[in-house]
Amino acid sequence: DKGVEKTRRSFSDRINELFAGFRQVDDEFFDDLEEAFISSDVGFDMTLALSDAVREEVLLRGASSGEQVKNVIIEKMVEIYDKGGEPSVAINENPDGPTVMLFVGVNGVGKTTTIGKMAYQLKQQGHKVLLAAGDTFRAGAIEQLEEWARRVDVPIITGKAHGDPASVAFDAAKEAREGNYDYVLVDTAGRLQNKVNLMNELDKMKRILTREIPGAPHETLLVLDATTGQNALVQAKEFDKTVDIDGIVLTKLDGTAKGGVIFAIRYEMDIPVKFIGLGEQLDDLQVFDAEKFIYQLIK
Ligand code: GDP
């Protein structure tokens, strides 16, 4: 299976090791289990919650074989991830016209690549897609998105480098409305270092988008890089203070042993991971399915 290979190896190797030498569920076993999760960036809090839940359930069931204990771990991971209700990974759609999706995140996390992949996916589904190069700040960002537009073969609205992103947003919204587009994917500048500017810029873009298309942006996605581990969680918390986020895209899960951060994000924040990035190609974006992910990690 493509993608989660490295994360899986890290979880699986450790878990398999644990079960290879399995004798009984004792304190040593739980110490090793906790270490395996923490080193995969699952995060301290979820690790402890998980460890406690597994301990309790193992006792309750009198689970004694390695296989039984492994199943308890999988069940409890799913349960703790779901938090009493599986988070929705559906995109908020605009029923009355173009759905506007805003992409935020710091430079280098894979924002542009994700927009390209998303455009490809939506186009494959038969939708009419427009891109908007709203990152006028970073050198090369406009050209990079133009390259994706070419590759996917969808139109793109651009402005001048260092121009006003709100004017790009305006042009894109107008074009989307008049041209009967289904989706507009809007890139933004990832300047978390200057939070006040970022907030003002995003606010202005959102005001203009809403004026042109009611309810826009309908979906704001925060893009995070899984290889940064716990730092991705820090970024999520920072952005959460700055802008209303509907969902997270966790990229580069193919190249990391730190994919456990997906659980830390879920455990500590109420924002669902909606998509995962598993490579640099156009079809390397997947809707996130927690249960499938957990089964792949541990089985
Ligand atoms: P941006 O600055 O946030 O727009 O980031 P880019 O989209 O330019 O991506 C930064 C780098 O990460 C590029 O080299 C991408 O090819 C790479 N990248 C993005 N997503 C993924 C992914 O899911 N997996 C891998 N392995 N690389 C990715």
py3Dmol code that shows the C-alpha trace and the ligand (Angstrom):
import py3Dmol

protein = """\
ATOM      1  CA  ASP A   1       0.000   0.000   0.000  1.00  0.00           C
ATOM      2  CA  LYS A   2       1.326   3.363  -1.046  1.00  0.00           C
ATOM      3  CA  GLY A   3       2.147   6.132   1.284  1.00  0.00           C
ATOM      4  CA  VAL A   4       1.959   5.500   4.972  1.00  0.00           C
ATOM      5  CA  GLU A   5       4.815   3.001   4.575  1.00  0.00           C
ATOM      6  CA  LYS A   6       7.284   4.824   6.808  1.00  0.00           C
ATOM      7  CA  THR A   7       4.807   5.723   9.484  1.00  0.00           C
ATOM      8  CA  ARG A   8       3.548   2.194   9.386  1.00  0.00           C
ATOM      9  CA  ARG A   9       7.008   0.753   9.659  1.00  0.00           C
ATOM     10  CA  SER A  10       7.701   2.829  12.679  1.00  0.00           C
ATOM     11  CA  PHE A  11       4.445   1.931  14.423  1.00  0.00           C
ATOM     12  CA  SER A  12       4.372  -1.599  13.157  1.00  0.00           C
ATOM     13  CA  ASP A  13       8.013  -2.378  13.775  1.00  0.00           C
ATOM     14  CA  ARG A  14       7.703  -1.302  17.328  1.00  0.00           C
ATOM     15  CA  ILE A  15       4.362  -2.942  17.896  1.00  0.00           C
ATOM     16  CA  ASN A  16       5.495  -6.123  16.201  1.00  0.00           C
ATOM     17  CA  GLU A  17       8.606  -6.130  18.321  1.00  0.00           C
ATOM     18  CA  LEU A  18       6.414  -5.718  21.324  1.00  0.00           C
ATOM     19  CA  PHE A  19       4.258  -8.658  20.346  1.00  0.00           C
ATOM     20  CA  ALA A  20       7.132 -10.814  19.128  1.00  0.00           C
ATOM     21  CA  GLY A  21       8.495 -10.849  22.640  1.00  0.00           C
ATOM     22  CA  PHE A  22       5.024 -10.906  24.161  1.00  0.00           C
ATOM     23  CA  ARG A  23       4.686 -12.837  27.387  1.00  0.00           C
ATOM     24  CA  GLN A  24       2.063 -11.010  29.400  1.00  0.00           C
ATOM     25  CA  VAL A  25       0.437  -7.636  29.816  1.00  0.00           C
ATOM     26  CA  ASP A  26       2.422  -6.112  32.616  1.00  0.00           C
ATOM     27  CA  ASP A  27       3.845  -2.688  33.419  1.00  0.00           C
ATOM     28  CA  GLU A  28       6.820  -3.304  31.194  1.00  0.00           C
ATOM     29  CA  PHE A  29       4.524  -4.041  28.271  1.00  0.00           C
ATOM     30  CA  PHE A  30       2.660  -0.773  28.778  1.00  0.00           C
ATOM     31  CA  ASP A  31       5.911   1.172  29.132  1.00  0.00           C
ATOM     32  CA  ASP A  32       7.024  -0.179  25.760  1.00  0.00           C
ATOM     33  CA  LEU A  33       3.633   0.506  24.215  1.00  0.00           C
ATOM     34  CA  GLU A  34       3.689   4.120  25.398  1.00  0.00           C
ATOM     35  CA  GLU A  35       7.221   4.581  24.133  1.00  0.00           C
ATOM     36  CA  ALA A  36       6.228   3.254  20.704  1.00  0.00           C
ATOM     37  CA  PHE A  37       3.383   5.753  20.416  1.00  0.00           C
ATOM     38  CA  ILE A  38       5.244   8.750  21.746  1.00  0.00           C
ATOM     39  CA  SER A  39       8.167   8.169  19.400  1.00  0.00           C
ATOM     40  CA  SER A  40       5.722   8.172  16.473  1.00  0.00           C
ATOM     41  CA  ASP A  41       4.497  11.632  17.521  1.00  0.00           C
ATOM     42  CA  VAL A  42       1.103  10.455  18.694  1.00  0.00           C
ATOM     43  CA  GLY A  43       1.551  12.943  21.521  1.00  0.00           C
ATOM     44  CA  PHE A  44       1.737  12.506  25.231  1.00  0.00           C
ATOM     45  CA  ASP A  45      -1.906  13.048  26.114  1.00  0.00           C
ATOM     46  CA  MET A  46      -3.408  10.692  23.585  1.00  0.00           C
ATOM     47  CA  THR A  47      -0.746   8.100  24.378  1.00  0.00           C
ATOM     48  CA  LEU A  48      -1.647   8.105  28.047  1.00  0.00           C
ATOM     49  CA  ALA A  49      -5.384   8.092  27.336  1.00  0.00           C
ATOM     50  CA  LEU A  50      -4.867   5.166  24.998  1.00  0.00           C
ATOM     51  CA  SER A  51      -2.667   3.285  27.400  1.00  0.00           C
ATOM     52  CA  ASP A  52      -5.229   3.681  30.202  1.00  0.00           C
ATOM     53  CA  ALA A  53      -8.107   2.622  27.966  1.00  0.00           C
ATOM     54  CA  VAL A  54      -6.231  -0.455  26.749  1.00  0.00           C
ATOM     55  CA  ARG A  55      -5.251  -1.405  30.304  1.00  0.00           C
ATOM     56  CA  GLU A  56      -8.858  -1.210  31.459  1.00  0.00           C
ATOM     57  CA  GLU A  57     -10.280  -3.144  28.517  1.00  0.00           C
ATOM     58  CA  VAL A  58      -7.635  -5.863  28.712  1.00  0.00           C
ATOM     59  CA  LEU A  59      -8.558  -6.438  32.352  1.00  0.00           C
ATOM     60  CA  LEU A  60     -12.276  -6.340  31.613  1.00  0.00           C
ATOM     61  CA  ARG A  61     -12.016  -8.929  28.877  1.00  0.00           C
ATOM     62  CA  GLY A  62      -9.299 -10.959  30.450  1.00  0.00           C
ATOM     63  CA  ALA A  63      -7.393 -10.596  27.166  1.00  0.00           C
ATOM     64  CA  SER A  64      -4.188 -12.545  27.491  1.00  0.00           C
ATOM     65  CA  SER A  65      -2.910 -13.511  24.044  1.00  0.00           C
ATOM     66  CA  GLY A  66      -0.911 -11.102  21.938  1.00  0.00           C
ATOM     67  CA  GLU A  67      -3.553 -11.101  19.233  1.00  0.00           C
ATOM     68  CA  GLN A  68      -6.332 -10.241  21.669  1.00  0.00           C
ATOM     69  CA  VAL A  69      -4.342  -7.369  23.114  1.00  0.00           C
ATOM     70  CA  LYS A  70      -3.500  -6.079  19.655  1.00  0.00           C
ATOM     71  CA  ASN A  71      -7.189  -6.002  18.777  1.00  0.00           C
ATOM     72  CA  VAL A  72      -7.955  -4.066  21.937  1.00  0.00           C
ATOM     73  CA  ILE A  73      -5.319  -1.512  20.943  1.00  0.00           C
ATOM     74  CA  ILE A  74      -6.854  -1.062  17.485  1.00  0.00           C
ATOM     75  CA  GLU A  75     -10.368  -0.727  18.891  1.00  0.00           C
ATOM     76  CA  LYS A  76      -9.326   1.797  21.501  1.00  0.00           C
ATOM     77  CA  MET A  77      -7.361   3.855  18.980  1.00  0.00           C
ATOM     78  CA  VAL A  78     -10.418   4.101  16.741  1.00  0.00           C
ATOM     79  CA  GLU A  79     -12.614   4.924  19.715  1.00  0.00           C
ATOM     80  CA  ILE A  80     -10.328   7.624  21.061  1.00  0.00           C
ATOM     81  CA  TYR A  81      -9.849   9.088  17.594  1.00  0.00           C
ATOM     82  CA  ASP A  82     -13.615   9.244  17.072  1.00  0.00           C
ATOM     83  CA  LYS A  83     -14.184  11.004  20.414  1.00  0.00           C
ATOM     84  CA  GLY A  84     -17.725   9.682  20.570  1.00  0.00           C
ATOM     85  CA  GLY A  85     -18.578  10.644  17.001  1.00  0.00           C
ATOM     86  CA  GLU A  86     -16.622  10.112  13.870  1.00  0.00           C
ATOM     87  CA  PRO A  87     -15.503  13.522  12.556  1.00  0.00           C
ATOM     88  CA  SER A  88     -16.943  14.465   9.190  1.00  0.00           C
ATOM     89  CA  VAL A  89     -14.385  14.706   6.435  1.00  0.00           C
ATOM     90  CA  ALA A  90     -16.857  16.121   3.905  1.00  0.00           C
ATOM     91  CA  ILE A  91     -16.158  19.483   2.321  1.00  0.00           C
ATOM     92  CA  ASN A  92     -18.671  22.277   2.996  1.00  0.00           C
ATOM     93  CA  GLU A  93     -20.289  22.794  -0.382  1.00  0.00           C
ATOM     94  CA  ASN A  94     -22.118  25.838  -1.701  1.00  0.00           C
ATOM     95  CA  PRO A  95     -25.433  24.517  -3.034  1.00  0.00           C
ATOM     96  CA  ASP A  96     -26.162  27.731  -4.948  1.00  0.00           C
ATOM     97  CA  GLY A  97     -23.055  28.306  -6.994  1.00  0.00           C
ATOM     98  CA  PRO A  98     -19.295  27.972  -6.922  1.00  0.00           C
ATOM     99  CA  THR A  99     -17.786  26.424  -3.803  1.00  0.00           C
ATOM    100  CA  VAL A 100     -14.836  28.539  -2.694  1.00  0.00           C
ATOM    101  CA  MET A 101     -12.003  26.753  -0.939  1.00  0.00           C
ATOM    102  CA  LEU A 102      -9.318  28.747   0.815  1.00  0.00           C
ATOM    103  CA  PHE A 103      -5.950  27.113   1.486  1.00  0.00           C
ATOM    104  CA  VAL A 104      -3.823  28.385   4.357  1.00  0.00           C
ATOM    105  CA  GLY A 105      -0.540  27.202   5.844  1.00  0.00           C
ATOM    106  CA  VAL A 106       3.095  28.239   6.173  1.00  0.00           C
ATOM    107  CA  ASN A 107       5.495  28.088   3.234  1.00  0.00           C
ATOM    108  CA  GLY A 108       6.886  24.719   2.305  1.00  0.00           C
ATOM    109  CA  VAL A 109       4.155  22.566   3.842  1.00  0.00           C
ATOM    110  CA  GLY A 110       2.808  21.564   0.428  1.00  0.00           C
ATOM    111  CA  LYS A 111       0.006  24.081  -0.048  1.00  0.00           C
ATOM    112  CA  THR A 112       0.535  24.652  -3.773  1.00  0.00           C
ATOM    113  CA  THR A 113       0.980  20.951  -4.451  1.00  0.00           C
ATOM    114  CA  THR A 114      -2.221  20.198  -2.523  1.00  0.00           C
ATOM    115  CA  ILE A 115      -4.159  22.756  -4.567  1.00  0.00           C
ATOM    116  CA  GLY A 116      -2.862  21.102  -7.740  1.00  0.00           C
ATOM    117  CA  LYS A 117      -3.879  17.650  -6.530  1.00  0.00           C
ATOM    118  CA  MET A 118      -7.277  18.887  -5.370  1.00  0.00           C
ATOM    119  CA  ALA A 119      -7.907  20.602  -8.710  1.00  0.00           C
ATOM    120  CA  TYR A 120      -6.992  17.373 -10.475  1.00  0.00           C
ATOM    121  CA  GLN A 121      -9.292  15.295  -8.297  1.00  0.00           C
ATOM    122  CA  LEU A 122     -12.258  17.661  -8.727  1.00  0.00           C
ATOM    123  CA  LYS A 123     -11.685  17.875 -12.452  1.00  0.00           C
ATOM    124  CA  GLN A 124     -11.548  14.078 -12.678  1.00  0.00           C
ATOM    125  CA  GLN A 125     -14.941  14.057 -10.979  1.00  0.00           C
ATOM    126  CA  GLY A 126     -16.256  16.207 -13.802  1.00  0.00           C
ATOM    127  CA  HIS A 127     -16.252  19.582 -12.065  1.00  0.00           C
ATOM    128  CA  LYS A 128     -15.309  22.928 -13.525  1.00  0.00           C
ATOM    129  CA  VAL A 129     -12.387  24.241 -11.479  1.00  0.00           C
ATOM    130  CA  LEU A 130     -10.695  27.631 -11.239  1.00  0.00           C
ATOM    131  CA  LEU A 131      -7.467  28.432  -9.388  1.00  0.00           C
ATOM    132  CA  ALA A 132      -6.641  31.771  -7.771  1.00  0.00           C
ATOM    133  CA  ALA A 133      -3.021  32.744  -7.086  1.00  0.00           C
ATOM    134  CA  GLY A 134      -3.637  34.565  -3.811  1.00  0.00           C
ATOM    135  CA  ASP A 135      -0.080  34.165  -2.531  1.00  0.00           C
ATOM    136  CA  THR A 136       1.346  37.340  -4.056  1.00  0.00           C
ATOM    137  CA  PHE A 137       3.950  37.582  -1.314  1.00  0.00           C
ATOM    138  CA  ARG A 138       6.339  34.659  -1.744  1.00  0.00           C
ATOM    139  CA  ALA A 139       8.631  34.909  -4.745  1.00  0.00           C
ATOM    140  CA  GLY A 140       7.715  32.262  -7.294  1.00  0.00           C
ATOM    141  CA  ALA A 141       4.409  31.285  -5.706  1.00  0.00           C
ATOM    142  CA  ILE A 142       2.355  32.604  -8.628  1.00  0.00           C
ATOM    143  CA  GLU A 143       4.484  30.834 -11.243  1.00  0.00           C
ATOM    144  CA  GLN A 144       4.373  27.625  -9.253  1.00  0.00           C
ATOM    145  CA  LEU A 145       0.589  27.634  -9.141  1.00  0.00           C
ATOM    146  CA  GLU A 146       0.507  28.519 -12.839  1.00  0.00           C
ATOM    147  CA  GLU A 147       2.570  25.415 -13.486  1.00  0.00           C
ATOM    148  CA  TRP A 148       0.006  23.273 -11.631  1.00  0.00           C
ATOM    149  CA  ALA A 149      -2.816  24.937 -13.574  1.00  0.00           C
ATOM    150  CA  ARG A 150      -1.049  23.974 -16.797  1.00  0.00           C
ATOM    151  CA  ARG A 151      -0.428  20.446 -15.639  1.00  0.00           C
ATOM    152  CA  VAL A 152      -4.037  19.884 -14.556  1.00  0.00           C
ATOM    153  CA  ASP A 153      -5.323  21.980 -17.444  1.00  0.00           C
ATOM    154  CA  VAL A 154      -7.549  24.361 -15.497  1.00  0.00           C
ATOM    155  CA  PRO A 155      -7.663  28.165 -15.770  1.00  0.00           C
ATOM    156  CA  ILE A 156      -6.006  30.387 -13.187  1.00  0.00           C
ATOM    157  CA  ILE A 157      -6.523  33.968 -12.038  1.00  0.00           C
ATOM    158  CA  THR A 158      -3.326  35.798 -11.140  1.00  0.00           C
ATOM    159  CA  GLY A 159      -2.377  39.279 -10.034  1.00  0.00           C
ATOM    160  CA  LYS A 160       0.899  41.141  -9.784  1.00  0.00           C
ATOM    161  CA  ALA A 161       3.672  39.936  -7.517  1.00  0.00           C
ATOM    162  CA  HIS A 162       3.327  41.843  -4.234  1.00  0.00           C
ATOM    163  CA  GLY A 163      -0.104  43.010  -5.389  1.00  0.00           C
ATOM    164  CA  ASP A 164      -3.226  42.872  -3.251  1.00  0.00           C
ATOM    165  CA  PRO A 165      -4.412  39.266  -2.778  1.00  0.00           C
ATOM    166  CA  ALA A 166      -7.919  40.584  -2.168  1.00  0.00           C
ATOM    167  CA  SER A 167      -8.016  41.869  -5.718  1.00  0.00           C
ATOM    168  CA  VAL A 168      -7.052  38.395  -6.979  1.00  0.00           C
ATOM    169  CA  ALA A 169      -9.836  36.987  -4.811  1.00  0.00           C
ATOM    170  CA  PHE A 170     -12.262  39.489  -6.319  1.00  0.00           C
ATOM    171  CA  ASP A 171     -11.297  38.660  -9.902  1.00  0.00           C
ATOM    172  CA  ALA A 172     -11.506  34.928  -9.206  1.00  0.00           C
ATOM    173  CA  ALA A 173     -14.920  35.135  -7.534  1.00  0.00           C
ATOM    174  CA  LYS A 174     -16.285  37.241 -10.393  1.00  0.00           C
ATOM    175  CA  GLU A 175     -14.932  34.854 -13.001  1.00  0.00           C
ATOM    176  CA  ALA A 176     -16.250  31.842 -11.072  1.00  0.00           C
ATOM    177  CA  ARG A 177     -19.734  33.313 -10.896  1.00  0.00           C
ATOM    178  CA  GLU A 178     -19.893  34.485 -14.467  1.00  0.00           C
ATOM    179  CA  GLY A 179     -18.247  31.378 -15.885  1.00  0.00           C
ATOM    180  CA  ASN A 180     -20.406  28.967 -13.857  1.00  0.00           C
ATOM    181  CA  TYR A 181     -17.508  27.271 -12.134  1.00  0.00           C
ATOM    182  CA  ASP A 182     -18.109  24.563  -9.540  1.00  0.00           C
ATOM    183  CA  TYR A 183     -14.994  25.162  -7.449  1.00  0.00           C
ATOM    184  CA  VAL A 184     -12.534  27.973  -6.868  1.00  0.00           C
ATOM    185  CA  LEU A 185      -9.316  27.002  -5.090  1.00  0.00           C
ATOM    186  CA  VAL A 186      -7.658  30.035  -3.543  1.00  0.00           C
ATOM    187  CA  ASP A 187      -3.997  30.036  -2.501  1.00  0.00           C
ATOM    188  CA  THR A 188      -2.896  32.403   0.275  1.00  0.00           C
ATOM    189  CA  ALA A 189       0.409  33.674   1.653  1.00  0.00           C
ATOM    190  CA  GLY A 190       1.748  31.684   4.590  1.00  0.00           C
ATOM    191  CA  ARG A 191       3.093  34.419   6.756  1.00  0.00           C
ATOM    192  CA  LEU A 192       2.598  33.107  10.239  1.00  0.00           C
ATOM    193  CA  GLN A 193       5.534  35.195  11.498  1.00  0.00           C
ATOM    194  CA  ASN A 194       3.407  38.281  10.989  1.00  0.00           C
ATOM    195  CA  LYS A 195       0.110  37.197  12.397  1.00  0.00           C
ATOM    196  CA  VAL A 196      -1.543  40.624  12.341  1.00  0.00           C
ATOM    197  CA  ASN A 197      -0.788  41.089   8.651  1.00  0.00           C
ATOM    198  CA  LEU A 198      -1.857  37.556   7.850  1.00  0.00           C
ATOM    199  CA  MET A 199      -5.106  38.010   9.719  1.00  0.00           C
ATOM    200  CA  ASN A 200      -5.833  41.345   8.030  1.00  0.00           C
ATOM    201  CA  GLU A 201      -5.030  39.914   4.634  1.00  0.00           C
ATOM    202  CA  LEU A 202      -7.217  36.850   5.139  1.00  0.00           C
ATOM    203  CA  ASP A 203     -10.046  38.944   6.580  1.00  0.00           C
ATOM    204  CA  LYS A 204      -9.998  41.238   3.585  1.00  0.00           C
ATOM    205  CA  MET A 205      -9.958  38.297   1.166  1.00  0.00           C
ATOM    206  CA  LYS A 206     -12.835  36.670   2.989  1.00  0.00           C
ATOM    207  CA  ARG A 207     -14.876  39.895   3.042  1.00  0.00           C
ATOM    208  CA  ILE A 208     -14.497  40.287  -0.682  1.00  0.00           C
ATOM    209  CA  LEU A 209     -15.200  36.632  -1.425  1.00  0.00           C
ATOM    210  CA  THR A 210     -18.382  36.717   0.679  1.00  0.00           C
ATOM    211  CA  ARG A 211     -19.566  39.853  -1.048  1.00  0.00           C
ATOM    212  CA  GLU A 212     -19.188  38.221  -4.463  1.00  0.00           C
ATOM    213  CA  ILE A 213     -20.335  34.708  -3.542  1.00  0.00           C
ATOM    214  CA  PRO A 214     -22.538  34.312  -0.443  1.00  0.00           C
ATOM    215  CA  GLY A 215     -20.978  32.160   2.258  1.00  0.00           C
ATOM    216  CA  ALA A 216     -17.529  32.133   0.630  1.00  0.00           C
ATOM    217  CA  PRO A 217     -15.060  30.801   1.556  1.00  0.00           C
ATOM    218  CA  HIS A 218     -17.187  27.736   2.161  1.00  0.00           C
ATOM    219  CA  GLU A 219     -14.247  25.591   3.147  1.00  0.00           C
ATOM    220  CA  THR A 220     -10.983  26.757   4.694  1.00  0.00           C
ATOM    221  CA  LEU A 221      -8.317  24.079   4.737  1.00  0.00           C
ATOM    222  CA  LEU A 222      -5.145  24.323   6.783  1.00  0.00           C
ATOM    223  CA  VAL A 223      -2.235  22.500   5.174  1.00  0.00           C
ATOM    224  CA  LEU A 224       0.299  20.942   7.559  1.00  0.00           C
ATOM    225  CA  ASP A 225       3.501  18.985   6.938  1.00  0.00           C
ATOM    226  CA  ALA A 226       3.521  15.645   8.786  1.00  0.00           C
ATOM    227  CA  THR A 227       7.328  15.416   8.672  1.00  0.00           C
ATOM    228  CA  THR A 228       7.506  18.297  11.154  1.00  0.00           C
ATOM    229  CA  GLY A 229       5.830  16.099  13.782  1.00  0.00           C
ATOM    230  CA  GLN A 230       4.723  17.975  16.864  1.00  0.00           C
ATOM    231  CA  ASN A 231       5.551  21.272  15.153  1.00  0.00           C
ATOM    232  CA  ALA A 232       2.569  20.676  12.856  1.00  0.00           C
ATOM    233  CA  LEU A 233       0.388  20.665  15.961  1.00  0.00           C
ATOM    234  CA  VAL A 234       1.918  23.961  17.074  1.00  0.00           C
ATOM    235  CA  GLN A 235       1.132  25.484  13.662  1.00  0.00           C
ATOM    236  CA  ALA A 236      -2.432  24.197  13.819  1.00  0.00           C
ATOM    237  CA  LYS A 237      -2.922  25.919  17.163  1.00  0.00           C
ATOM    238  CA  GLU A 238      -1.450  29.180  15.859  1.00  0.00           C
ATOM    239  CA  PHE A 239      -3.602  29.228  12.734  1.00  0.00           C
ATOM    240  CA  ASP A 240      -6.660  28.288  14.748  1.00  0.00           C
ATOM    241  CA  LYS A 241      -6.268  31.592  16.607  1.00  0.00           C
ATOM    242  CA  THR A 242      -6.026  33.523  13.359  1.00  0.00           C
ATOM    243  CA  VAL A 243      -8.621  32.058  11.021  1.00  0.00           C
ATOM    244  CA  ASP A 244     -11.658  29.756  11.125  1.00  0.00           C
ATOM    245  CA  ILE A 245     -10.451  26.393   9.901  1.00  0.00           C
ATOM    246  CA  ASP A 246     -12.852  23.733   8.639  1.00  0.00           C
ATOM    247  CA  GLY A 247     -10.366  20.988   8.035  1.00  0.00           C
ATOM    248  CA  ILE A 248      -6.736  19.963   7.855  1.00  0.00           C
ATOM    249  CA  VAL A 249      -4.712  18.512   5.002  1.00  0.00           C
ATOM    250  CA  LEU A 250      -1.745  16.590   6.376  1.00  0.00           C
ATOM    251  CA  THR A 251       0.914  16.298   3.674  1.00  0.00           C
ATOM    252  CA  LYS A 252       4.064  14.193   3.197  1.00  0.00           C
ATOM    253  CA  LEU A 253       2.745  11.230   5.160  1.00  0.00           C
ATOM    254  CA  ASP A 254       4.629   9.077   2.649  1.00  0.00           C
ATOM    255  CA  GLY A 255       7.992  10.300   3.832  1.00  0.00           C
ATOM    256  CA  THR A 256       7.762  10.226   7.568  1.00  0.00           C
ATOM    257  CA  ALA A 257       7.764   8.126  10.685  1.00  0.00           C
ATOM    258  CA  LYS A 258       5.909  10.931  12.437  1.00  0.00           C
ATOM    259  CA  GLY A 259       2.446  10.255  11.048  1.00  0.00           C
ATOM    260  CA  GLY A 260       1.232   9.708  14.577  1.00  0.00           C
ATOM    261  CA  VAL A 261       0.823  13.473  14.749  1.00  0.00           C
ATOM    262  CA  ILE A 262      -2.542  12.909  13.081  1.00  0.00           C
ATOM    263  CA  PHE A 263      -3.744  11.542  16.419  1.00  0.00           C
ATOM    264  CA  ALA A 264      -2.213  14.346  18.426  1.00  0.00           C
ATOM    265  CA  ILE A 265      -4.055  16.886  16.250  1.00  0.00           C
ATOM    266  CA  ARG A 266      -7.320  15.055  16.638  1.00  0.00           C
ATOM    267  CA  TYR A 267      -6.881  14.603  20.339  1.00  0.00           C
ATOM    268  CA  GLU A 268      -5.976  18.186  21.118  1.00  0.00           C
ATOM    269  CA  MET A 269      -8.055  20.105  18.587  1.00  0.00           C
ATOM    270  CA  ASP A 270     -11.551  19.969  17.236  1.00  0.00           C
ATOM    271  CA  ILE A 271     -10.558  20.248  13.599  1.00  0.00           C
ATOM    272  CA  PRO A 272     -10.859  17.108  11.474  1.00  0.00           C
ATOM    273  CA  VAL A 273      -8.058  15.926   9.236  1.00  0.00           C
ATOM    274  CA  LYS A 274      -9.944  15.714   5.932  1.00  0.00           C
ATOM    275  CA  PHE A 275      -7.212  14.846   3.450  1.00  0.00           C
ATOM    276  CA  ILE A 276      -3.760  13.307   3.509  1.00  0.00           C
ATOM    277  CA  GLY A 277      -0.942  13.846   1.036  1.00  0.00           C
ATOM    278  CA  LEU A 278       0.982  10.718   0.102  1.00  0.00           C
ATOM    279  CA  GLY A 279       3.410  11.914  -2.533  1.00  0.00           C
ATOM    280  CA  GLU A 280       4.237  14.516  -5.129  1.00  0.00           C
ATOM    281  CA  GLN A 281       2.072  13.227  -7.957  1.00  0.00           C
ATOM    282  CA  LEU A 282      -1.379  14.453  -8.934  1.00  0.00           C
ATOM    283  CA  ASP A 283      -3.225  11.432  -7.591  1.00  0.00           C
ATOM    284  CA  ASP A 284      -1.420  11.413  -4.246  1.00  0.00           C
ATOM    285  CA  LEU A 285      -4.199  13.107  -2.283  1.00  0.00           C
ATOM    286  CA  GLN A 286      -6.637  10.926  -0.346  1.00  0.00           C
ATOM    287  CA  VAL A 287      -9.705  11.529   1.764  1.00  0.00           C
ATOM    288  CA  PHE A 288      -8.635  10.637   5.283  1.00  0.00           C
ATOM    289  CA  ASP A 289     -10.239   7.533   6.736  1.00  0.00           C
ATOM    290  CA  ALA A 290      -9.170   7.131  10.363  1.00  0.00           C
ATOM    291  CA  GLU A 291     -10.246   3.556  10.770  1.00  0.00           C
ATOM    292  CA  LYS A 292      -8.494   2.423   7.610  1.00  0.00           C
ATOM    293  CA  PHE A 293      -5.409   4.368   8.645  1.00  0.00           C
ATOM    294  CA  ILE A 294      -5.302   2.730  12.076  1.00  0.00           C
ATOM    295  CA  TYR A 295      -5.787  -0.749  10.622  1.00  0.00           C
ATOM    296  CA  GLN A 296      -2.952  -0.147   8.179  1.00  0.00           C
ATOM    297  CA  LEU A 297      -0.689   1.035  10.966  1.00  0.00           C
ATOM    298  CA  ILE A 298      -1.140  -1.836  13.352  1.00  0.00           C
ATOM    299  CA  LYS A 299      -2.169  -4.931  11.423  1.00  0.00           C
TER     300      LYS A 299
END
"""
ligand_1 = """\
28
GDP
P 4.055 25.382 -0.371
O 5.203 26.312 -0.151
O 3.298 25.152 0.895
O 3.167 25.762 -1.501
O 4.688 23.959 -0.668
P 4.852 23.180 -2.051
O 3.535 22.765 -2.575
O 5.738 23.953 -2.946
O 5.593 21.869 -1.568
C 6.864 21.885 -0.967
C 7.587 20.593 -1.291
O 6.914 19.490 -0.702
C 7.618 20.289 -2.782
O 8.881 19.761 -3.103
C 6.522 19.246 -2.977
O 6.780 18.389 -4.060
C 6.611 18.503 -1.670
N 5.343 17.850 -1.305
C 4.106 18.391 -1.189
N 3.206 17.470 -0.799
C 3.872 16.302 -0.649
C 3.487 14.960 -0.231
O 2.343 14.643 0.097
N 4.493 14.046 -0.184
C 5.774 14.348 -0.512
N 6.689 13.379 -0.435
N 6.165 15.581 -0.883
C 5.224 16.546 -0.953
"""
view = py3Dmol.view(width=600, height=400)
view.addModel(protein, "pdb")
view.setStyle({"model": 0}, {"cartoon": {"style": "trace"}})
view.addModel(ligand_1, "xyz")
view.setStyle({"model": 1}, {"stick": {}})
view.zoomTo()
view.show()
